[in-house]
Amino acid sequence: MKFGRRQFLRTGLAGSLLLSFSGWLNAAGPRRFSDAERAMLGAVVNAMLDGVLPAQGQQRRPLVARTVDGIASAVGGLSAASQQEIGELFGLLVIAPARLMLAGVSKPWSEASVAEVGEFLQSWRSSRLSLLQSAYGALHDLTYGAWYGRPETWEAISYPGPPRGYF
C-alpha cells in the first residue's frame, strides 16, 4: 500500500489524538497499588526506615501504611512514563519467581524479615548493574520522600517547615 502525503498527515493526526486521549485517561487519577504491591512496599519501608520507626507492633503498622500511601501519592504525581516504569518494577517484585531471582527473597513480602529485605536492598544498592542501582534509588527516594514529606517527621531532622509569609 502506498501512502501519500495527505494519508501520512491524517494517520499522524489520528495517532496524536489517540495518544493524547490515552494520556488523559491515565491522568484521570492516581495509580492504585494492589495488595501485593502494598505488602512489598510495606516490607521495603520497614527495612529502609528500621532505625527511625518505633519497634514492631501497633505503633509501627500505621506509620508504615501512611508511608505506603505517601508513596502512592508520589507515584501518582509522576509522568505517565515514570509511572509505567515504577509499575513494571513493582510488578516484577511481587511475582514470586521474579522476587526470588531479583531480590533473593523466597518468602512472601508480608513474611520477610527486616534483615532479609535489608540484604536485598543493600545488594541492589551496591550492584554492578546500573539498572538495579537505579531501581534501588527509586525505592529509596520514594520511601524517604513519603516519610519526610509528612510534617510530623520534620522534628527528627530539625526541619522547621517551609517558609511562611513569602507568598
Stockholm file with secondary structure:
# STOCKHOLM 1.0

chainA/1-167         MKFGRRQFLRTGLAGSLLLSFSGWLNAAGPRRFSDAERAMLGAVVNAMLDGVLPAQGQQRRPLVARTVDGIASAVGGLSAASQQEIGELFGLLVIAPARLMLAGVSKPWSEASVAEVGEFLQSWRSSRLSLLQSAYGALHDLTYGAWYGRPETWEAISYPGPPRGYF
#=GR chainA/1-167 SS CCCCHHHHHHHHHHHHHHHHHHHHHHTTSCCCCCHHHHHHHHHHHHHHTTTTSCSSSTTHHHHHHHHHHHHHHHHHTSCHHHHHHHHHHHHHHHSHHHIIIIICCCSCGGGCCHHHHHHHHHHHHTCSCHHHHHHHHHHHHHHHHHHHTSGGGGGGGTCCCSCCSCC
#=GC SS_cons         CCCCHHHHHHHHHHHHHHHHHHHHHHTTSCCCCCHHHHHHHHHHHHHHTTTTSCSSSTTHHHHHHHHHHHHHHHHHTSCHHHHHHHHHHHHHHHSHHHIIIIICCCSCGGGCCHHHHHHHHHHHHTCSCHHHHHHHHHHHHHHHHHHHTSGGGGGGGTCCCSCCSCC
//
